[in-house]
Amino acid sequence: MTLEEQKAFFEDQGYLIVEGVVSSEALAECEEEIQKMHVLAAELAANGDKRSGHFQREPYAKGKEQDGLPVLRKIEQTRDFSKVFKDLAAHSKLVPVVQHLIGQDLLLFRSTLMLKPAFHGSSHGFHQDSAYWPMEPPSLCTVSIALTESDSENGCIKVIPESHKWGMQKWGHIARPQGAELTDREDIDESKAIEVPLKAGTALLFHSLCVHGSGPNNSARARHTALYAYFPPTVRYIARGKDTSRTFPVIAGLEGRKELTMVAESAA
């Protein structure tokens, strides 16, 4: 697709697949970095470091360890722990696509690793990202980069095309037991969901209101995903709790600034 065709498809369907974003060499580097971050997670936990809260264990692994390391479900704020994943957010093959979708000035809302460990990877219930994020309007672009092959067996993402047109809705807990349904809502027609298997190095981009989820990983292959969420400076930070401001990294534009601090507004 041309950039214009990509934008038209994204705006109509709510998602977009871009192949060949990350090279095989870079993928190998990412896998080495993930192993290092498991070691770091163990060290931070052993030392009682509060940063260990960014490393979430897989709840359905029931406290098991693998090679003496924790079995992790996700790692938040990866850019604070890894230059590899900090740089990946600004990848030269990815940024121009995101810019064409939502604008030249890009801020980074989220930098995360989603890890579906072999045999234990839990299901992710159907949801809209913006239902959990303090940003208004809900028009962010989530990018899910497959660092390993993603398919039905190891719990690839499912999306409901055009669901970004439904408006903001309420959802339950995202992490679900391996055998559980992906939603408790009777008004969601799961037959409309499509699986999105991805080759390693491929990126799935979707609107932050696009309904998505994923099944369990019952295979012997881990499913590793680098997840980033981008937004233009026209999106506002909305007050939740005691937070009065938040500083976001600038990925592109904004006259070369490195970061932008937003003062929280009151929710309508």
Long-range contacts (C-beta under 8 A, 24 or more apart in sequence): 3-96, 3-97, 3-100, 6-97, 6-100, 6-101, 7-100, 7-101, 10-101, 10-205, 10-207, 12-162, 13-161, 13-162, 14-159, 14-161, 14-162, 14-163, 14-164, 14-165, 14-206, 14-207, 14-209, 14-210, 15-159, 15-161, 15-196, 15-204, 15-205, 15-206, 15-207, 15-210, 15-212, 16-97, 16-101, 16-204, 16-205, 16-206, 17-196, 17-198, 17-202, 17-203, 17-204, 17-205, 18-93, 18-94, 18-97, 18-202, 18-203, 18-205, 19-199, 19-201, 19-202, 20-93, 20-201, 20-202, 21-91, 21-93, 21-94, 21-145, 21-201, 21-202, 21-203, 22-88, 22-91, 22-93, 22-145, 22-147, 22-200, 22-201, 22-203, 23-201, 24-200, 24-201, 26-88, 26-201, 27-147, 27-148, 27-200, 27-201, 29-84, 30-84, 30-85, 30-88, 30-147, 30-224, 30-226, 31-147, 31-148, 31-224, 33-82, 33-84, 33-85, 34-113, 34-115, 34-147, 34-224, 36-82, 37-75, 37-78, 37-81, 37-82, 37-113, 38-69, 38-70, 38-72, 39-69, 40-81, 41-69, 41-70, 41-72, 41-75, 42-68, 42-69, 42-70, 45-70, 51-81, 54-80, 54-81, 58-115, 58-117, 58-120, 58-121, 58-122, 59-122, 59-175, 60-120, 60-122, 60-177, 60-178, 61-117, 61-120, 64-120, 66-117, 71-117, 71-120, 72-115, 72-117, 73-114, 73-115, 73-116, 73-117, 73-121, 73-122, 73-175, 74-112, 74-113, 74-114, 74-115, 75-112, 75-113, 75-115, 76-110, 76-111, 76-112, 77-111, 77-112, 78-111, 78-112, 78-113, 78-226, 79-108, 79-111, 79-249, 80-111, 85-111, 85-113, 85-226, 86-111, 88-145, 88-226, 88-228, 89-228, 89-249, 89-251, 90-251, 90-252, 94-143, 94-145, 94-203, 95-251, 95-252, 97-205, 98-141, 98-143, 98-205, 98-230, 99-252, 99-253, 101-141, 101-205, 102-139, 102-140, 102-141, 102-230, 102-231, 102-232, 103-232, 103-234, 103-253, 104-252, 104-253, 105-232, 105-233, 105-250, 105-252, 105-253, 105-254, 106-230, 106-231, 106-232, 106-250, 106-251, 106-252, 106-253, 107-230, 107-231, 107-232, 107-233, 107-235, 107-248, 107-249, 107-250, 107-251, 107-254, 107-260, 108-228, 108-229, 108-230, 108-248, 108-249, 108-250, 108-251, 109-133, 109-135, 109-140, 109-229, 109-230, 109-231, 109-248, 110-142, 110-227, 110-228, 110-229, 111-227, 111-228, 112-226, 112-227, 112-228, 113-224, 113-225, 113-226, 113-227, 114-144, 114-224, 114-225, 114-227, 115-222, 115-223, 115-224, 115-225, 116-154, 116-155, 116-214, 116-216, 116-217, 116-222, 116-223, 116-224, 116-225, 117-217, 117-222, 118-154, 118-217, 118-219, 118-220, 118-221, 118-222, 119-217, 119-218, 119-219, 119-220, 120-178, 120-217, 121-154, 121-155, 121-178, 121-216, 121-217, 121-222, 121-223, 122-175, 122-176, 122-177, 122-178, 122-216, 123-155, 123-175, 123-176, 123-177, 123-178, 123-180, 123-182, 123-213, 123-214, 123-215, 123-216, 124-155, 124-174, 124-175, 124-176, 124-182, 124-213, 124-214, 125-171, 125-172, 125-173, 125-174, 125-175, 125-176, 125-180, 125-182, 125-183, 125-213, 126-158, 126-160, 126-171, 126-182, 126-183, 126-185, 126-188, 126-190, 126-193, 126-211, 126-212, 126-213, 127-171, 127-174, 127-211, 127-212, 127-213, 128-163, 128-164, 128-168, 128-169, 128-171, 128-208, 128-209, 128-210, 128-211, 129-208, 129-209, 129-229, 130-168, 130-208, 130-209, 131-168, 131-169, 131-170, 131-171, 133-208, 133-229, 134-237, 134-238, 134-239, 134-240, 134-243, 134-264, 134-267, 135-208, 135-231, 135-235, 135-236, 135-237, 135-238, 136-235, 136-236, 136-238, 136-265, 136-267, 136-268, 137-235, 137-236, 138-168, 138-208, 138-209, 139-207, 139-208, 139-209, 139-231, 139-235, 140-207, 140-208, 140-229, 140-230, 140-231, 140-235, 141-205, 141-206, 141-207, 141-208, 141-229, 141-230, 141-231, 142-205, 142-206, 142-207, 142-208, 142-210, 142-227, 142-228, 142-229, 143-203, 143-204, 143-205, 143-227, 143-228, 143-229, 143-230, 144-203, 144-204, 144-205, 144-206, 144-225, 144-226, 144-227, 145-201, 145-202, 145-203, 145-204, 145-225, 145-226, 145-227, 145-228, 146-198, 146-199, 146-200, 146-201, 146-202, 146-203, 146-204, 146-224, 146-225, 147-200, 147-201, 147-224, 147-225, 147-226, 148-200, 148-221, 148-222, 148-223, 148-224, 149-197, 149-198, 149-199, 149-200, 149-221, 150-196, 150-197, 150-198, 150-200, 150-223, 150-225, 151-197, 152-195, 152-197, 152-215, 153-217, 153-218, 153-219, 153-221, 154-217, 154-218, 154-219, 154-221, 154-222, 154-223, 155-214, 155-215, 155-216, 155-217, 155-218, 155-223, 156-195, 156-196, 156-197, 156-198, 156-214, 156-215, 156-223, 157-195, 157-196, 157-198, 157-204, 157-212, 157-213, 157-214, 158-182, 158-193, 158-194, 158-195, 158-196, 158-212, 158-213, 158-214, 158-215, 159-193, 159-194, 159-196, 159-204, 159-206, 159-210, 159-211, 159-212, 160-188, 160-192, 160-193, 160-194, 160-210, 160-211, 160-212, 161-192, 161-194, 163-209, 163-210, 163-211, 164-206, 164-207, 164-208, 164-209, 164-210, 164-211, 165-209, 166-209, 166-211, 167-209, 168-209, 174-213, 178-216, 178-218, 179-216, 182-213, 182-214, 182-215, 183-213, 233-260, 236-262, 236-265, 237-262, 237-263, 237-264, 237-265, 238-264, 238-265, 238-266, 238-267, 239-264, 239-265, 239-266, 239-267, 240-264, 240-267
